[in-house]
Amino acid sequence: MQANVRQVADGTYLVHGSNTNWVILTEGDAVTLVDTGYPGDREQVLASLTEVGSSPEAVTAVLVTHAHNDHLGSAEYLRSTYGTPVYLHEAELPHARREFLHQVSVGTVLKNGWRPGVLPWAVHAIRSGGTAHVPVAAPEAFPATGPLDLPGSPVPVYTPGHTDGHSAFHLPERGVVISGDALVSGHPTSRIKGPQLLPDMFHHERARAVASLDAFEGLEGDLLLPGHGPVHRGPVREAALQAKERAL
């Protein structure tokens, strides 16, 4: 399966892998990679870098919204093979090291197997490495507050709930918000389309996930690049309000 690479703004690419997304930010010859798909998406990740005229050697840093396998899949590979630093929110570091795992359990998935789309999604997730052990040996906390000195100048936005250290990224100069799993626009296990929270079983603390939607309401931008689902065009604050209304 080939990844679907879409340029959504100058130097900004949303890549649809197998049921999950990652983002490539370019600035000259340098790249920031935000999330890395499932372990089984590795060839797609590498191919997507080639498609935008880059390479894994050009990746200045990997930013990870959160340490679930479908976003962390190739982070350690890039770190150990190319020396690429892997940055997350400080609260997410032990999760990335796999000192614990805040991820939906197989048992919970089976209990929800009657819901439309859950079992096909689960089969795909397992085949793609969703239950593999893929810790990052030496993850690092974001090196600064405010804009990071990386291609795209992304600004981390703390959005806990889905996991303890989930972070979105704001690119004010590009009018872009990379929302990870704190705000999505679709998922194989969801019957609705458009801005929403993921189904309840995926959140470590759903109440905090709902509360974190408030963080998006103050962000300027009209391009939402979610961890799951298509690009959403329109004011990000309105997308967050719509997701909150659906969640309450």
BALOBA-1460 file (C-alpha; in Angstrom, 3 decimals):
// residues 248
<rec num="1" residu="m" x="0.000" y="0.000" z="0.000"/>
<rec num="2" residu="q" x="1.327" y="3.423" z="-0.973"/>
<rec num="3" residu="a" x="0.883" y="6.421" z="1.287"/>
<rec num="4" residu="n" x="-1.241" y="9.288" z="-0.012"/>
<rec num="5" residu="v" x="0.833" y="12.486" z="0.174"/>
<rec num="6" residu="r" x="-1.090" y="15.758" z="-0.067"/>
<rec num="7" residu="q" x="0.439" y="19.215" z="-0.027"/>
<rec num="8" residu="v" x="-1.964" y="21.353" z="1.988"/>
<rec num="9" residu="a" x="0.119" y="24.535" z="2.377"/>
<rec num="10" residu="d" x="3.580" y="25.782" z="1.482"/>
<rec num="11" residu="g" x="6.088" y="23.259" z="2.789"/>
<rec num="12" residu="t" x="3.313" y="21.331" z="4.553"/>
<rec num="13" residu="y" x="2.247" y="17.800" z="3.618"/>
<rec num="14" residu="l" x="-0.423" y="15.619" z="5.193"/>
<rec num="15" residu="v" x="0.301" y="11.948" z="4.559"/>
<rec num="16" residu="h" x="-2.437" y="9.321" z="4.862"/>
<rec num="17" residu="g" x="-0.901" y="5.983" z="5.747"/>
<rec num="18" residu="s" x="-2.809" y="2.879" z="6.755"/>
<rec num="19" residu="n" x="-5.574" y="4.268" z="8.979"/>
<rec num="20" residu="t" x="-3.300" y="6.938" z="10.457"/>
<rec num="21" residu="n" x="-1.655" y="10.176" z="9.321"/>
<rec num="22" residu="w" x="1.704" y="11.862" z="9.656"/>
<rec num="23" residu="v" x="2.878" y="15.328" z="8.596"/>
<rec num="24" residu="i" x="6.004" y="16.461" z="6.758"/>
<rec num="25" residu="l" x="7.162" y="20.066" z="7.202"/>
<rec num="26" residu="t" x="9.844" y="21.304" z="4.831"/>
<rec num="27" residu="e" x="12.028" y="24.398" z="5.002"/>
<rec num="28" residu="g" x="14.729" y="24.503" z="2.374"/>
<rec num="29" residu="d" x="16.381" y="21.091" z="2.400"/>
<rec num="30" residu="a" x="15.462" y="20.352" z="6.029"/>
<rec num="31" residu="v" x="12.420" y="18.467" z="7.308"/>
<rec num="32" residu="t" x="10.407" y="18.047" z="10.484"/>
<rec num="33" residu="l" x="8.434" y="14.795" z="10.618"/>
<rec num="34" residu="v" x="5.399" y="14.816" z="12.898"/>
<rec num="35" residu="d" x="4.423" y="11.250" z="13.871"/>
<rec num="36" residu="t" x="5.540" y="8.115" z="12.047"/>
<rec num="37" residu="g" x="2.531" y="5.824" z="11.576"/>
<rec num="38" residu="y" x="2.333" y="2.167" z="12.578"/>
<rec num="39" residu="p" x="5.488" y="0.007" z="12.647"/>
<rec num="40" residu="g" x="4.131" y="-1.590" z="9.480"/>
<rec num="41" residu="d" x="3.979" y="1.808" z="7.768"/>
<rec num="42" residu="r" x="7.763" y="2.236" z="7.675"/>
<rec num="43" residu="e" x="8.168" y="1.812" z="3.930"/>
<rec num="44" residu="q" x="5.338" y="4.289" z="3.413"/>
<rec num="45" residu="v" x="6.999" y="6.801" z="5.734"/>
<rec num="46" residu="l" x="10.289" y="6.547" z="3.849"/>
<rec num="47" residu="a" x="8.523" y="6.702" z="0.476"/>
<rec num="48" residu="s" x="6.586" y="9.805" z="1.535"/>
<rec num="49" residu="l" x="9.847" y="11.594" z="2.342"/>
<rec num="50" residu="t" x="11.144" y="10.693" z="-1.104"/>
<rec num="51" residu="e" x="7.919" y="11.910" z="-2.714"/>
<rec num="52" residu="v" x="8.365" y="15.416" z="-1.265"/>
<rec num="53" residu="g" x="11.951" y="15.498" z="-2.490"/>
<rec num="54" residu="s" x="13.558" y="14.658" z="0.823"/>
<rec num="55" residu="s" x="15.126" y="11.704" z="2.642"/>
<rec num="56" residu="p" x="15.395" y="10.311" z="6.169"/>
<rec num="57" residu="e" x="18.872" y="11.861" z="6.441"/>
<rec num="58" residu="a" x="17.290" y="15.307" z="6.009"/>
<rec num="59" residu="v" x="14.873" y="14.894" z="8.922"/>
<rec num="60" residu="t" x="16.017" y="17.381" z="11.567"/>
<rec num="61" residu="a" x="13.707" y="15.943" z="14.209"/>
<rec num="62" residu="v" x="10.746" y="13.679" z="14.760"/>
<rec num="63" residu="l" x="7.950" y="15.247" z="16.778"/>
<rec num="64" residu="v" x="5.513" y="12.766" z="18.278"/>
<rec num="65" residu="t" x="2.041" y="13.879" z="19.316"/>
<rec num="66" residu="h" x="1.724" y="10.861" z="21.612"/>
<rec num="67" residu="a" x="3.275" y="7.450" z="22.096"/>
<rec num="68" residu="h" x="0.631" y="5.103" z="20.729"/>
<rec num="69" residu="n" x="2.004" y="2.544" z="18.285"/>
<rec num="70" residu="d" x="0.177" y="4.026" z="15.303"/>
<rec num="71" residu="h" x="2.083" y="7.305" z="15.763"/>
<rec num="72" residu="l" x="5.335" y="6.068" z="17.277"/>
<rec num="73" residu="g" x="5.923" y="3.197" z="14.834"/>
<rec num="74" residu="s" x="9.187" y="4.279" z="13.159"/>
<rec num="75" residu="a" x="10.450" y="6.840" z="15.674"/>
<rec num="76" residu="e" x="13.076" y="4.556" z="17.213"/>
<rec num="77" residu="y" x="14.130" y="3.315" z="13.779"/>
<rec num="78" residu="l" x="14.866" y="6.891" z="12.664"/>
<rec num="79" residu="r" x="16.609" y="7.712" z="15.946"/>
<rec num="80" residu="s" x="18.817" y="4.630" z="16.012"/>
<rec num="81" residu="t" x="19.551" y="4.524" z="12.269"/>
<rec num="82" residu="y" x="20.019" y="8.212" z="11.454"/>
<rec num="83" residu="g" x="20.563" y="9.818" z="14.859"/>
<rec num="84" residu="t" x="17.332" y="11.799" z="14.512"/>
<rec num="85" residu="p" x="16.174" y="13.268" z="17.846"/>
<rec num="86" residu="v" x="12.662" y="12.253" z="18.900"/>
<rec num="87" residu="y" x="10.801" y="14.943" z="20.835"/>
<rec num="88" residu="l" x="7.617" y="14.653" z="22.907"/>
<rec num="89" residu="h" x="6.000" y="16.480" z="25.806"/>
<rec num="90" residu="e" x="7.836" y="15.778" z="29.044"/>
<rec num="91" residu="a" x="4.817" y="13.918" z="30.460"/>
<rec num="92" residu="e" x="4.864" y="11.536" z="27.478"/>
<rec num="93" residu="l" x="8.527" y="10.485" z="27.773"/>
<rec num="94" residu="p" x="7.990" y="7.474" z="30.090"/>
<rec num="95" residu="h" x="5.151" y="6.354" z="27.822"/>
<rec num="96" residu="a" x="7.472" y="6.506" z="24.802"/>
<rec num="97" residu="r" x="10.074" y="4.486" z="26.721"/>
<rec num="98" residu="r" x="7.304" y="1.967" z="27.478"/>
<rec num="99" residu="e" x="7.637" y="2.250" z="31.218"/>
<rec num="100" residu="f" x="3.868" y="1.856" z="30.965"/>
<rec num="101" residu="l" x="1.344" y="1.644" z="28.144"/>
<rec num="102" residu="h" x="-1.771" y="3.790" z="27.956"/>
<rec num="103" residu="q" x="-3.307" y="2.158" z="24.902"/>
<rec num="104" residu="v" x="-6.660" y="0.482" z="24.351"/>
<rec num="105" residu="s" x="-6.391" y="-3.158" z="25.399"/>
<rec num="106" residu="v" x="-7.306" y="-6.138" z="23.257"/>
<rec num="107" residu="g" x="-9.962" y="-7.013" z="25.848"/>
<rec num="108" residu="t" x="-11.592" y="-3.600" z="25.543"/>
<rec num="109" residu="v" x="-11.543" y="-3.831" z="21.772"/>
<rec num="110" residu="l" x="-13.233" y="-7.234" z="21.918"/>
<rec num="111" residu="k" x="-15.908" y="-5.884" z="24.260"/>
<rec num="112" residu="n" x="-16.602" y="-3.206" z="21.636"/>
<rec num="113" residu="g" x="-16.431" y="-5.651" z="18.749"/>
<rec num="114" residu="w" x="-20.157" y="-5.371" z="18.117"/>
<rec num="115" residu="r" x="-19.711" y="-1.732" z="17.082"/>
<rec num="116" residu="p" x="-19.514" y="-1.046" z="13.331"/>
<rec num="117" residu="g" x="-15.970" y="-1.015" z="12.013"/>
<rec num="118" residu="v" x="-14.239" y="-2.126" z="15.212"/>
<rec num="119" residu="l" x="-13.247" y="-5.665" z="14.262"/>
<rec num="120" residu="p" x="-11.913" y="-4.777" z="10.772"/>
<rec num="121" residu="w" x="-9.953" y="-1.915" z="12.342"/>
<rec num="122" residu="a" x="-8.569" y="-4.253" z="15.027"/>
<rec num="123" residu="v" x="-7.412" y="-6.830" z="12.481"/>
<rec num="124" residu="h" x="-5.665" y="-4.114" z="10.500"/>
<rec num="125" residu="a" x="-4.080" y="-2.624" z="13.629"/>
<rec num="126" residu="i" x="-2.638" y="-5.967" z="14.705"/>
<rec num="127" residu="r" x="-1.299" y="-6.717" z="11.221"/>
<rec num="128" residu="s" x="0.308" y="-3.257" z="11.121"/>
<rec num="129" residu="g" x="2.109" y="-3.684" z="14.454"/>
<rec num="130" residu="g" x="-0.434" y="-2.075" z="16.742"/>
<rec num="131" residu="t" x="0.487" y="-4.473" z="19.565"/>
<rec num="132" residu="a" x="4.236" y="-4.596" z="18.824"/>
<rec num="133" residu="h" x="6.812" y="-3.464" z="21.372"/>
<rec num="134" residu="v" x="8.360" y="-0.332" z="19.839"/>
<rec num="135" residu="p" x="9.818" y="1.816" z="22.650"/>
<rec num="136" residu="v" x="11.988" y="4.832" z="21.936"/>
<rec num="137" residu="a" x="15.230" y="4.222" z="23.804"/>
<rec num="138" residu="a" x="16.138" y="7.879" z="24.334"/>
<rec num="139" residu="p" x="13.185" y="10.205" z="23.718"/>
<rec num="140" residu="e" x="13.693" y="13.865" z="24.581"/>
<rec num="141" residu="a" x="11.412" y="16.586" z="25.908"/>
<rec num="142" residu="f" x="10.723" y="19.541" z="23.643"/>
<rec num="143" residu="p" x="13.902" y="21.652" z="23.836"/>
<rec num="144" residu="a" x="12.070" y="24.934" z="24.357"/>
<rec num="145" residu="t" x="8.737" y="26.558" z="25.040"/>
<rec num="146" residu="g" x="7.115" y="28.480" z="22.236"/>
<rec num="147" residu="p" x="8.198" y="27.959" z="18.621"/>
<rec num="148" residu="l" x="10.709" y="25.160" z="18.196"/>
<rec num="149" residu="d" x="13.834" y="25.874" z="16.165"/>
<rec num="150" residu="l" x="12.867" y="23.291" z="13.563"/>
<rec num="151" residu="p" x="11.517" y="23.425" z="10.004"/>
<rec num="152" residu="g" x="8.022" y="24.917" z="10.154"/>
<rec num="153" residu="s" x="8.642" y="26.496" z="13.596"/>
<rec num="154" residu="p" x="5.948" y="24.340" z="15.235"/>
<rec num="155" residu="v" x="4.630" y="25.449" z="18.628"/>
<rec num="156" residu="p" x="3.720" y="22.566" z="20.972"/>
<rec num="157" residu="v" x="0.240" y="22.802" z="22.494"/>
<rec num="158" residu="y" x="-0.365" y="20.581" z="25.523"/>
<rec num="159" residu="t" x="-3.600" y="18.619" z="25.023"/>
<rec num="160" residu="p" x="-3.707" y="15.774" z="27.581"/>
<rec num="161" residu="g" x="-6.470" y="13.216" z="27.938"/>
<rec num="162" residu="h" x="-5.988" y="10.886" z="25.030"/>
<rec num="163" residu="t" x="-2.675" y="10.206" z="26.800"/>
<rec num="164" residu="d" x="-1.060" y="12.042" z="29.710"/>
<rec num="165" residu="g" x="1.386" y="13.930" z="27.525"/>
<rec num="166" residu="h" x="-0.456" y="14.371" z="24.242"/>
<rec num="167" residu="s" x="0.587" y="17.498" z="22.348"/>
<rec num="168" residu="a" x="-0.732" y="19.186" z="19.240"/>
<rec num="169" residu="f" x="1.397" y="21.561" z="17.159"/>
<rec num="170" residu="h" x="0.480" y="25.047" z="15.950"/>
<rec num="171" residu="l" x="2.103" y="26.610" z="12.890"/>
<rec num="172" residu="p" x="0.752" y="30.176" z="13.091"/>
<rec num="173" residu="e" x="2.682" y="31.437" z="10.056"/>
<rec num="174" residu="r" x="1.166" y="28.681" z="7.914"/>
<rec num="175" residu="g" x="-2.320" y="28.784" z="9.468"/>
<rec num="176" residu="v" x="-2.012" y="25.108" z="10.372"/>
<rec num="177" residu="v" x="-2.796" y="23.057" z="13.471"/>
<rec num="178" residu="i" x="-1.519" y="19.467" z="13.685"/>
<rec num="179" residu="s" x="-3.931" y="17.950" z="16.171"/>
<rec num="180" residu="g" x="-2.834" y="14.327" z="16.535"/>
<rec num="181" residu="d" x="-5.556" y="12.343" z="18.290"/>
<rec num="182" residu="a" x="-6.805" y="15.213" z="20.449"/>
<rec num="183" residu="l" x="-9.111" y="16.305" z="17.601"/>
<rec num="184" residu="v" x="-9.736" y="14.159" z="14.525"/>
<rec num="185" residu="s" x="-11.958" y="14.318" z="11.446"/>
<rec num="186" residu="g" x="-12.786" y="10.627" z="11.091"/>
<rec num="187" residu="h" x="-11.824" y="7.105" z="12.089"/>
<rec num="188" residu="p" x="-12.696" y="3.596" z="10.828"/>
<rec num="189" residu="t" x="-14.550" y="2.918" z="14.090"/>
<rec num="190" residu="s" x="-16.595" y="6.136" z="13.973"/>
<rec num="191" residu="r" x="-19.837" y="6.524" z="12.069"/>
<rec num="192" residu="i" x="-19.636" y="10.314" z="11.917"/>
<rec num="193" residu="k" x="-17.523" y="12.546" z="9.698"/>
<rec num="194" residu="g" x="-15.951" y="15.875" z="10.512"/>
<rec num="195" residu="p" x="-14.398" y="17.268" z="13.721"/>
<rec num="196" residu="q" x="-14.785" y="14.887" z="16.652"/>
<rec num="197" residu="l" x="-13.096" y="13.107" z="19.490"/>
<rec num="198" residu="l" x="-12.091" y="9.524" z="18.910"/>
<rec num="199" residu="p" x="-14.489" y="6.924" z="20.380"/>
<rec num="200" residu="d" x="-14.332" y="6.710" z="24.165"/>
<rec num="201" residu="m" x="-12.380" y="3.447" z="24.370"/>
<rec num="202" residu="f" x="-9.280" y="5.093" z="22.896"/>
<rec num="203" residu="h" x="-8.846" y="7.790" z="25.564"/>
<rec num="204" residu="h" x="-6.848" y="7.305" z="28.742"/>
<rec num="205" residu="e" x="-8.955" y="10.014" z="30.445"/>
<rec num="206" residu="r" x="-11.923" y="11.069" z="28.371"/>
<rec num="207" residu="a" x="-12.880" y="14.030" z="30.601"/>
<rec num="208" residu="r" x="-9.415" y="15.542" z="30.130"/>
<rec num="209" residu="a" x="-9.627" y="14.884" z="26.397"/>
<rec num="210" residu="v" x="-12.887" y="16.854" z="26.248"/>
<rec num="211" residu="a" x="-11.374" y="19.665" z="28.341"/>
<rec num="212" residu="s" x="-8.329" y="19.836" z="26.068"/>
<rec num="213" residu="l" x="-10.526" y="20.832" z="23.142"/>
<rec num="214" residu="d" x="-10.543" y="24.290" z="24.745"/>
<rec num="215" residu="a" x="-6.849" y="24.612" z="23.877"/>
<rec num="216" residu="f" x="-7.712" y="24.656" z="20.169"/>
<rec num="217" residu="e" x="-10.201" y="27.485" z="20.503"/>
<rec num="218" residu="g" x="-7.436" y="30.048" z="20.932"/>
<rec num="219" residu="l" x="-5.368" y="28.930" z="17.956"/>
<rec num="220" residu="e" x="-5.408" y="30.912" z="14.734"/>
<rec num="221" residu="g" x="-5.576" y="28.736" z="11.663"/>
<rec num="222" residu="d" x="-7.891" y="27.354" z="9.035"/>
<rec num="223" residu="l" x="-6.178" y="24.048" z="8.271"/>
<rec num="224" residu="l" x="-6.579" y="21.181" z="10.703"/>
<rec num="225" residu="l" x="-4.289" y="18.206" z="10.104"/>
<rec num="226" residu="p" x="-5.563" y="15.367" z="12.318"/>
<rec num="227" residu="g" x="-4.016" y="12.068" z="13.280"/>
<rec num="228" residu="h" x="-6.986" y="10.309" z="11.674"/>
<rec num="229" residu="g" x="-9.283" y="11.435" z="8.895"/>
<rec num="230" residu="p" x="-8.933" y="13.952" z="6.059"/>
<rec num="231" residu="v" x="-7.663" y="17.512" z="6.237"/>
<rec num="232" residu="h" x="-10.330" y="19.818" z="7.669"/>
<rec num="233" residu="r" x="-10.586" y="23.297" z="6.187"/>
<rec num="234" residu="g" x="-12.163" y="26.094" z="8.173"/>
<rec num="235" residu="p" x="-11.423" y="27.904" z="11.439"/>
<rec num="236" residu="v" x="-9.809" y="25.475" z="13.858"/>
<rec num="237" residu="r" x="-11.640" y="27.028" z="16.797"/>
<rec num="238" residu="e" x="-14.962" y="26.177" z="15.153"/>
<rec num="239" residu="a" x="-13.817" y="22.615" z="14.546"/>
<rec num="240" residu="a" x="-12.969" y="22.281" z="18.230"/>
<rec num="241" residu="l" x="-16.354" y="23.671" z="19.257"/>
<rec num="242" residu="q" x="-18.121" y="21.218" z="16.966"/>
<rec num="243" residu="a" x="-16.153" y="18.310" z="18.424"/>
<rec num="244" residu="k" x="-16.965" y="19.461" z="21.951"/>
<rec num="245" residu="e" x="-20.683" y="19.715" z="21.182"/>
<rec num="246" residu="r" x="-20.614" y="16.181" z="19.821"/>
<rec num="247" residu="a" x="-18.760" y="14.909" z="22.888"/>
<rec num="248" residu="l" x="-21.051" y="16.388" z="25.518"/>
